[in-house]
């Protein structure tokens, strides 16, 4: 029994550490995404505002998708200890919301990326 309690205690510590690392990585992704799009916004002044806005949304959106995935992993780890129905219900709600957000964000990024490629192709045909 002592061995089992010892292993359980250390497993809880490892899970808490992994959860912290995932949450920190998610926050870092958001920060890096923000810094990247800020750099783009400052550096680019000759493009139209619409092109700049699209580029910023695509860049930041990719970082947000990654951050949401990491947060979901952290939430799953948080309920691995001694989950009760309330914890599982919270996880299900959080997972559903994050999956919903992630799905639609990903769809929007794909559509915006396609529009951008189409716009670039149209511009290349117009130039002699």
N, C-alpha and C positions, 0 to 999 in steps of 0.2 A: 504494500500500500504506500509506503513512503516513497518508493521509486516512482509510482504513478503520480503522486502529488508533486514530486520534484519535477517530473517531466511536464505535467500540466502547468505548473507555475512558469517554467521556462518557455513553454509554448505560448502562454498568454503574453509574456514579455516580447517574444519574437513577433507575434501577431500585432501587438501594439506598435512595435518599432516599424514593421512593414506598413501599417496603416499610416503612421506619421510620415514615412518616406513618400508614400503615394500622394498624400495630401500636400506635402511640400512640393513634390514634383508638379502637381496640378497647378499650384499657385505660381510656381516658377514658369510654367508654360504660359500662363496668362500674362505674367510680367514680360516674358520674352516676346510674346505676340504684340503686346502694347508697345514695347520698345522698337520692334521691327516696323510696325505701321507708323509710328511717330517719325522714325528715320525716313521712311518713304515719303511721308507728308512734307517733311522739311526739305528733303533733297529734290523732290519733283515739283517744279513750278512752271514747267512749260506745257504740261499736258492739260487737257480739259478737266474741269472739275468732276465730270461724270466718270472719266477714265480713272482718275485718282481715287474717287470714292469706291469704285468697283475693285480696284487693286487693294485698297485698304480693307474692304470687307472680306475679300478672298483670303488675304494674308492672315487677318485676325481670326476669321472663321475657322481656318485650319488649326490654329493653336487652341481655340475653344473646344473643337471636337476632341482633340487629344486630352485636354484638361478634363472634359466630362468623362471620358473613358477611365482616366486615372482615379477620378473621384468615385466612380461607380465601383472600381476595384477596392478602394478604401472602405466604402460602405459595406461591401460584402464581407470584408475582413472583420469589420466592427461587430458583425452579428455571429461570428463563428464561435464565440465563447460559450455562453449558456443562453441561447436565444429562447425567448418566450414568444407567444403569439403576437404580443404588442410589438416586439422588436422585428419580427418577421413581417408584420403588416407595414411597419415604417419602411423597412427595406424594400418591400414590394412597391410601395407608393413612390419612394425615391427612385428606384430602378425604372419604374414606368415613366415618371416625369423626365428623368435624364435620358432614357432611351428615346422618348418622344421628341425631346429637344434636339438630341443628337441626330435623329433621323431627318427631321425637317431642316436642320442646319446643313447637314450633308447634302440633301436634295437641292437646297438653295445654292450651295457652293458649286455643285455640278452644273446647274442651270446658268449661273453667272459666269462660270468658266467657259461654257459653250458659247454664250453670247459674246464674251470677250474674244474668243477665237474667231467667231464669225465676223465680228467687227474688224479684227486685224486682217482677215482675209479680204474683206471688202475694201479696206484701205490700201492693201497691196495691189489690188487690181486697178484702182483708180490712179495710182502713181505711175508715170511713164517709165 
